[in-house]
């Protein structure tokens, strides 16, 4: 029975990888840069993404897909940014898969050529999402100061499959007695050389650093649909607090 289950899982992952490669090809052809965001529940994914959309929507063509087991609460929160948003309700599935992304884009009727950036907010989970490629160009893994410093040690696979670690809720670090040095050490122990950002969606701290990284990585990928001066203007604004929409 165990051998059979492993074979089924292998086939599922193979199918997902094939669909993800096709999605990435479509994204590249359309010139849309795709960013996925993963974290445990309560780490601040939705607020971080909402504030990102708020800062970009007036200048860039952005959209977001958000996965959750139930409800459309996160989609409603993200829609406050003014960007097109679609919820993916996964039911009992604890992660997004490539076919869910493909189906959601089709159901939304979005023309990928009309987008510069597409954000994918995964289900709150640090285990299953590590195995599923979504065709993204950049994967962020979020760790909040209220979760403790040992998340990278407990969930090394997701840190190894992500491109950038983002420490969220930095404004609560002191109150939570967050050991910043230990967290950074743990991230580097699991993934040496990994880029790390520290942000507060509430105060705006670190958000310009995040936008700068987004601009650099999208340019490096050849996704230059928006003129560079617009990118620089967006990043030159001072850090803005929560509810900037």
N, C-alpha and C positions, 0 to 999 in steps of 0.2 A: 504493500500500500504506500509506504513512504517513497519508494522508487517511482511509483506512478505519479505521486503528488509533485515530486521534483521535476519529472518530465513535463507535466502540465505547466508548471511555473516557468520552466525554460522556454516552452513554446509561447506562452503569454508575453514574456519579456522580449523574445525574438520578434514577435508581431509588433509590439510597441516600438522597438528600435527601428523597424522598417518604416512604420508610420511617422516616427519622429524625424527620420532622415528626409522623408518626403516633405514634411512640414517645413523643415529648415531650408530645403531647396526653394520652396514657395516663398518663404519669408525673404530669402536672399534675392530672389528674382523681383520681388515687390519693393525691396529696399526698406523693409520694416525691421527695426531692431527689437528683439524680444528678450524680456527680462523676467525670470521667474523668482518668486520669493517663497522661502520655506522657513518654518519655525515651529516650535511647540505652541499649543494654545495659550493665548494671553501674553505673547511676547511683543505684541504691538505691530503685527504685520499690516493690519487694515488701516490703522492710523498713520503708519509710516507711508503706505501707498497712497492714502488720501492726500497727505501733505505733498507728496511727490507730484501727484496729478494736479493739485492746485497750483503748483509752481510752474508747471509746464503747459497747461491746457490753453492758455491765452496765446502761446507762441508756436507750439508744436501740435501736430495731429496725433493725439494719444487715445488709447482705449485700454480697457482692462477686463479680464476674465477672472472671476473669483470662485474658488471651490469651497464647499462646505457640506457636511453630512446632511444638514437640514436648515431650513429657513433661508430667506433672502436678505437678512439683516445687513450683512457686510456689503452686498451690492447697493443697497439703499444708502449706506454711509458713503461709499465711494462715489456714488452718483451726485453727491453734493458738490463735487469738484466741477461738475459740468461736462465731464468726459463721458463718452459712451461706455457703459458697463453692462456686463451680462453675468448672471449667477449660474454656476454649475452645481446643481444639487446632486451629490454623489451617493446618497443613501447610505448603504452599509460599506461602501468602498472608502478607505481611509487615505486616499491620495488621488491626484489627477493623473490621467493617462492621456497619451497622444490622441487617441480617437475621441476623447471627450473634448479636447481643445479644438480638434478639427470640426466636430459636430456643432460646437458652440459658435464658432466663427461663421459657419454656414447658416445656422439658425438665426443669427443676428443680422445676416445679410450684409456683413462688412466686406468691402473691397479692400484687400490688403494694400493695394497701391495708394489708397487714400490715407494710410497711416504712416507715421514716422516711428512711433514706439507702441509696442503692445506689452502690457504687463500681465503676468499670470500669478495670481495669489493662490498658493496651494492650500490644501486642507491642513489644519494645525496638527503636525505630526513630524517627528524627526527620524522615523524609521523607514516606512514604506516609500516616501518620495525619493529617497536616495537611489532607488533602483529604476526609476522611470524617467527616461529622457522625454522632454516635451518639445524638442526642437528649438529650445531657447538658445540665445547667444551668450547670456550671462545669467548665472544662478547666484542669488544671495541667500545666505543662511543667517537668520537673526537670532541673537541671544540677548535677553533683557537683563538688566542689572538686578532685577527682583527674582531671577531664577537661580542665582548662584553661579559660581565660577567653574564648576566641573562639567557643564554640559558637553564641551568638546570631548572630554574623556569618556563620558557615558555613551555618546553617539558619534563616534569617530567617522563612520561611513559618510554621513551627510556632510561633514566638514571636508572630507576628501573629495566629494563629488561637487561641492560648491566652488565658486570662483572667488567670492569675497565674503568675509564675515562682518556683520554689522551688529555692534553692541547698542541696543536701544534703551530708552528710558534713562539716559545718563543723568538727567536732573534728579533721579531718585537714588543715585548711587550711594550717597552719604547716608541717607535714611535707611537704606537696605543693607548698609555695611558691606557693600560690594568691594571685593578685593580686585581692583583693576589689574594690578601686576600679575596676580595669579591667573586671571582669565586670559590675559595676553600670552602668558607662558604656556597655558594649557592648549590654546589654539595653535601656537607654534610647535608644540610637542607633537600634536596630531598631524598638522599640515605645515611643515616648515616653509617660511616665505609667504604665507597667505596674507593677502591685503586685509586690513582691518579698519573699519570706520566706526566712530563713536558718535551717536546722534541722540537728540531729544526732539521728538515730533512736537512736544508741547511748547518748548522754548525756541525751537528752530536751530539749536546748536548742532553743528555738523552737517546740516542739510546742503549747504553750498559745497562742501567737500564731496558729498554724494553726487550732486549734479555735475561737478567737475569730473568725477570718475566716469559717470554715465556718458558725458560728452567724449572723453578720451577713448573709452572702449568702443563706443559706436563709430567713431571716426576710424579707429584701427580696424574695425570690421568692414570698413568701406560703406557704411550707412551714413551718407551725407545729404539726405534729402533736404534738410534745412540749412541755410547759409551759416557759416561759422560765426559771423558777427552777431547773429541772433543767439547762438549758444553762449557767446561771451557776455552778451547783455543780460541774459537770464542768470548767469552765474555771478555777475558783478553786483547784483542787488544784495543788500545786507541780509543777514539771517532774519527770517520772519517767524513769528510765533504761530501757535496753532490757530486753525480757522482762518487761513489766508485766502480762501476762495471768494 
